[in-house]
Amino acid sequence: MYIRRLKITNSDGLIRDIHFHNGLNLIVDNTPSDNYTDTGNSVGKTTVLRLVDFCLGKDPKSIYTDPSDSNTIDENVKDFLVKTNVIVELALTSNWEKDDIVIRRNFSPNKRAVRTINGVQYKAEDFDSALGEHLLGLTITKPSFRQIISHNIRYSELALANVLKTVNPYTKDTEYESLYLFMFGCQIDDTDRRQELLDKIKAENAFKKRLEKSNNKSTYRTLLGLIESKIEELEAKKANLNVNPEFESLISQLNDIKCQINVLNIDIATLKLRESTIVETQKEIEAQYSNVDVEQLATLYNEAKALIPDIQKSFEDLLNYHNKMVASRSRFVSITLPAINKQINEKQGELKRLLLKEDELSRLVTKSDTYESLESLISEMNSEYQKKGEYENQIKQIELVEKAITEAQEAIRHIDEDLFSESYQSRVQSAIDNFNILFSSISKKLYNEEYVLKVDKIPCKGTSGYLYKFSAFNANLSSGKKMGEISCFDIAYTMYANKFHIPCLNFLLTDKKELMSDNQLLAIAEVVEHENIQFVASILRDKLPEELQDSKYYIVELSEHDKLFKF
C-alpha cells in the first residue's frame, strides 16, 4: 500500500493537495540553512509527516503540540484546526491507478469528530483495529496496528535514534518480542494470553506484597503455633471451673458467634484489600507512563544522546498513545471486580445477622452469676481465637496468591515450551538469516557497511521464563551511522516483507534527512525506485545534492512565506 494523496481542506476550501509518487518523495523547506532558526518545523515540513500519522491513528494533539515540549500547545494552530474545521484526507493505493482506501479525520472533539475509512465512520476505540484490518488485513490485537507501522513513520526523536525500539519509551520487551516475531513471520497464537498471564503475575505479586507487609507466611505459621498452645492452656483452665451446663452452652454459642464475626470481618477486609489492589493495578496499567523502567530509559537515553541531545523532551509526547495500548490488559485485570463486590455485600449481610445474634446471647450470659468469674478467661480466649483466625486467614490468602502465581507461571511455561522449542528457534533464526541477506546487502550498497540483525534468548524479568530480544549491529564491528542503519533496516524490511508475503506498508516516512551525505541520499533514491518502495523525506533544499534538486522529486515546497497551513 502506497500514499497517493494528502488533501487538507477547511470551511474556506482547499488548503493543500499533495500528490505522492513511487520512489523518492521530498518535502522541501526552501528556507536557507543559515537561517534555520527561523524555520525547523515552523513551516510545516515535519507536519506533513505528522498529518499522515494522524490519519493512521495518531492523537490529534501531535499536530498542535510543540514536539520538544508536550506541555506547550500552539493555540493558534489548534484554533485554526478546530474552529475552521480542518479535514485531512489520506488516499492510499496498491497499484497507483485508483484510490483503494481513503481515510478522513478532523480535529473536532466528541460527536463532531470525523473518523472515516472509505466513508464509514468509526468510534475512537475501534479506529486503530479498523485501520489494521483495511491496510494490513490484521485479525489480531497484538501486536497492534500502531506498533506494526511504528517503523514506517519516523519523525519523533525516539524513532530517529533507534533502529528497533520505535513504539515509545515505555514499551515492554515482551511487546517488542511479539512485534518482531510478527514482522518476521513467526507470530504465535498465544501472544494475547501470554501477555495477560504476565499482567496477572504482576497483580498477584503486588497483592502478595501487601499481604506480607507486616509478616511473611513463615512468621504467621510460627505465631499461629504459639497461639494454639496458649488456647490449649486457656481451655484447660476453663474445664477446671465448675460451670453450669446451660451457661456453658450459652458461652460456647457466644464464643462461636464471635469467632464467626471475626472471620467475616477478616474476609471482608481481605476482599476489600484485593478490590483496592485490583483498582490500583488497573490504574497502574492505564497510566504506565508513571511506572518507568529506569534502566531501560537510561539505556534509551544513552543510545540517543549522541545524535539528539534533547531527546528527553519528546518522551512526554508519547504518553497519550500508550494508554490505548494497555486498554485490553486493564479490562482483563478488572474482570473479577463484580464477583468480589458481590462477595463483600453477601458477607456484610451475614455479618449484620451475626451481630444481632451476638447481642442476644450477650444479654443472656450477663444475667448469669457465673459470668463475672469467667469474664476475664473468656475475654482472653476470644482475643487469642481472633488472632488465630487472622493468622490463619493471612496464611490462606498468601497460599491462594502463591497458587495463582504458580498456575500463571505454569501456563506461561507451556506456551514457552513451543515458543522456545528447538524447531521454533530454528524457524526464528532462519527468518533472521533471510532478512540479513537483504539488510547487509542494502547497507553495503548505501553505506559500505554491513548491518545485521540478531536475536537472543534472554530471561524474562519477573517470571521464570524467557523472551526473544532482537537487536541490530554492525557486522564490521565499527560504529557506523545510526541514521544509515535505520534507513537500511526500513528499506530492507520492506523488501523482506514483500518477498515473504508479510503484511506491511510500502511507504517510509522520515525526517531530518539533512543528516545524510549527498551520496547516501542519491543511493537511497536509486534503491527505493528500483524496489518499488515509497520513501518520503523532509529536508532543507540547500542540503539536497544537485542531482536531486529536481521538481520531479518534490511533492511540496514550503518556506516562511508559504507555510503548510498558509497562515
HUJO-V897816 format. One record per residue. RES is the residue in one small letter. SS is DSSP state (H for helix, E for strand, L for the rest). PHI is phi as a letter, one per 20 degrees, with the letter a starting at -180 (* if undefined). Layout:
RES	SS	PHI
RES	SS	PHI
This chain:
m	L	*
y	E	d
i	E	e
r	E	d
r	E	b
l	E	c
k	E	d
i	E	c
t	E	c
n	E	b
s	L	f
d	L	e
g	E	p
l	E	f
i	E	d
r	E	b
d	E	c
i	E	e
h	E	d
f	L	d
h	L	b
n	L	f
g	E	m
l	E	e
n	E	c
l	E	d
i	E	e
v	E	d
d	E	d
n	L	e
t	L	f
p	L	g
s	H	f
d	H	f
n	H	d
y	H	f
t	H	f
d	H	e
t	L	c
g	L	m
n	L	e
s	L	f
v	L	e
g	L	o
k	H	f
t	H	f
t	H	f
v	H	g
l	H	f
r	H	f
l	H	f
v	H	f
d	H	f
f	H	g
c	H	f
l	L	e
g	L	o
k	L	f
d	L	f
p	L	f
k	H	f
s	H	f
i	H	e
y	H	d
t	E	d
d	E	f
p	L	f
s	L	e
d	E	b
s	E	f
n	E	e
t	E	d
i	E	d
d	L	e
e	H	f
n	H	f
v	H	f
k	H	g
d	H	f
f	H	f
l	H	f
v	H	e
k	H	f
t	L	e
n	L	l
v	L	f
i	E	d
v	E	d
e	E	c
l	E	d
a	E	d
l	E	d
t	E	c
s	L	d
n	L	c
w	L	m
e	L	e
k	L	b
d	L	e
d	L	e
i	E	c
v	E	c
i	E	d
r	E	c
r	E	b
n	E	c
f	L	d
s	L	f
p	L	e
n	H	l
k	H	f
r	H	e
a	L	f
v	L	e
r	E	b
t	E	d
i	E	c
n	L	l
g	L	n
v	E	e
q	E	e
y	L	c
k	L	f
a	H	g
e	H	f
d	H	d
f	H	f
d	H	f
s	H	f
a	H	f
l	H	f
g	H	f
e	H	f
h	H	f
l	H	e
l	H	c
g	L	m
l	L	f
t	L	c
i	L	d
t	L	d
k	L	c
p	L	f
s	L	f
f	H	g
r	H	f
q	H	f
i	H	f
i	L	e
s	L	f
h	L	e
n	L	f
i	E	c
r	E	d
y	L	c
s	L	f
e	H	f
l	H	f
a	H	f
l	H	e
a	H	d
n	L	c
v	L	f
l	L	d
k	L	e
t	L	d
v	L	f
n	L	a
p	L	f
y	L	d
t	L	f
k	L	f
d	H	f
t	H	f
e	H	f
y	H	f
e	H	g
s	H	g
l	H	f
y	H	f
l	H	f
f	H	f
m	H	f
f	L	d
g	L	m
c	L	c
q	L	f
i	L	d
d	L	f
d	L	e
t	H	g
d	H	f
r	H	f
r	H	f
q	H	f
e	H	f
l	H	f
l	H	f
d	H	f
k	H	f
i	H	g
k	H	f
a	H	f
e	H	f
n	H	f
a	H	f
f	H	f
k	H	f
k	H	f
r	H	f
l	H	f
e	L	e
k	L	f
s	L	e
n	L	b
n	L	e
k	H	f
s	H	f
t	H	f
y	H	f
r	H	f
t	H	f
l	H	f
l	H	f
g	H	f
l	H	f
i	H	f
e	H	f
s	H	f
k	H	f
i	H	f
e	H	f
e	H	f
l	H	f
e	H	f
a	H	f
k	H	f
k	H	f
a	H	f
n	L	e
l	L	e
n	L	e
v	L	d
n	L	g
p	H	g
e	H	f
f	H	f
e	H	f
s	H	f
l	H	f
i	H	f
s	H	f
q	H	f
l	H	f
n	H	f
d	H	f
i	H	f
k	H	f
c	H	f
q	H	f
i	H	f
n	H	f
v	H	f
l	H	f
n	H	g
i	H	f
d	H	g
i	H	f
a	H	f
t	H	f
l	H	f
k	H	f
l	H	f
r	H	f
e	H	g
s	H	f
t	H	f
i	H	f
v	H	f
e	H	f
t	H	f
q	H	f
k	H	f
e	H	f
i	H	f
e	H	f
a	L	c
q	H	f
y	H	f
s	H	e
n	L	c
v	L	e
d	L	f
v	H	f
e	H	f
q	H	f
l	H	f
a	H	f
t	H	f
l	H	f
y	H	g
n	H	f
e	H	f
a	H	e
k	H	f
a	L	f
l	L	e
i	L	c
p	L	g
d	L	e
i	L	f
q	H	g
k	H	f
s	H	f
f	H	f
e	H	f
d	H	f
l	H	e
l	H	f
n	H	f
y	H	f
h	H	f
n	H	f
k	H	f
m	H	f
v	L	d
a	H	g
s	H	f
r	H	f
s	H	f
r	H	f
f	H	f
v	H	f
s	L	e
i	L	f
t	L	e
l	H	g
p	H	g
a	H	f
i	H	f
n	H	g
k	H	f
q	H	f
i	H	f
n	H	f
e	H	f
k	H	f
q	H	f
g	H	f
e	H	f
l	H	f
k	H	f
r	H	f
l	H	f
l	H	f
l	H	f
k	H	f
e	H	f
d	H	f
e	H	f
l	H	f
s	H	f
r	H	f
l	H	f
v	H	f
t	H	f
k	L	f
s	L	f
d	L	f
t	L	e
y	H	g
e	H	f
s	H	f
l	H	d
e	H	g
s	H	f
l	H	f
i	H	f
s	H	g
e	H	f
m	H	f
n	H	g
s	H	f
e	H	f
y	H	f
q	H	f
k	H	f
k	H	g
g	H	f
e	H	f
y	H	f
e	H	f
n	H	f
q	H	f
i	H	f
k	H	f
q	H	f
i	H	f
e	H	f
l	H	f
v	H	f
e	H	f
k	H	f
a	H	f
i	H	f
t	H	f
e	H	f
a	H	f
q	H	f
e	H	f
a	H	f
i	H	f
r	H	g
h	H	f
i	H	f
d	H	f
e	H	g
d	H	f
l	H	f
f	L	d
s	L	f
e	H	f
s	H	f
y	H	f
q	H	f
s	H	f
r	H	f
v	H	f
q	H	f
s	H	f
a	H	f
i	H	f
d	H	f
n	H	f
f	H	f
n	H	f
i	H	g
l	H	f
f	H	f
s	H	f
s	H	f
i	H	f
s	H	f
k	H	f
k	H	f
l	H	e
y	H	c
n	L	l
e	L	c
e	L	c
y	E	e
v	E	c
l	E	d
k	E	c
v	E	c
d	E	c
k	E	e
i	E	c
p	E	f
c	L	e
k	L	g
g	L	n
t	L	c
s	L	e
g	L	e
y	E	c
l	E	b
y	E	e
k	E	d
f	E	e
s	E	b
a	E	d
f	E	b
n	E	e
a	L	f
n	L	e
l	L	m
s	L	d
s	L	f
g	L	m
k	L	c
k	H	g
m	H	f
g	H	f
e	H	f
i	H	f
s	H	f
c	H	f
f	H	f
d	H	f
i	H	f
a	H	f
y	H	f
t	H	f
m	H	f
y	H	f
a	H	f
n	H	f
k	H	f
f	L	d
h	L	l
i	L	e
p	L	g
c	L	b
l	L	e
n	L	e
f	E	c
l	E	c
l	E	d
t	E	b
d	L	d
k	L	m
k	H	f
e	H	f
l	H	f
m	L	e
s	L	e
d	H	g
n	H	f
q	H	f
l	H	f
l	H	f
a	H	f
i	H	f
a	H	g
e	H	f
v	H	f
v	H	f
e	H	f
h	H	f
e	L	e
n	L	l
i	L	d
q	E	e
f	E	d
v	E	d
a	E	c
s	E	e
i	E	b
l	E	f
r	H	f
d	H	f
k	H	e
l	L	f
p	L	f
e	H	g
e	H	f
l	H	e
q	L	e
d	L	c
s	L	f
k	L	f
y	L	e
y	E	e
i	E	d
v	E	a
e	E	d
l	E	c
s	E	a
e	L	f
h	L	e
d	E	b
k	L	f
l	L	g
f	L	e
k	L	m
f	L	b
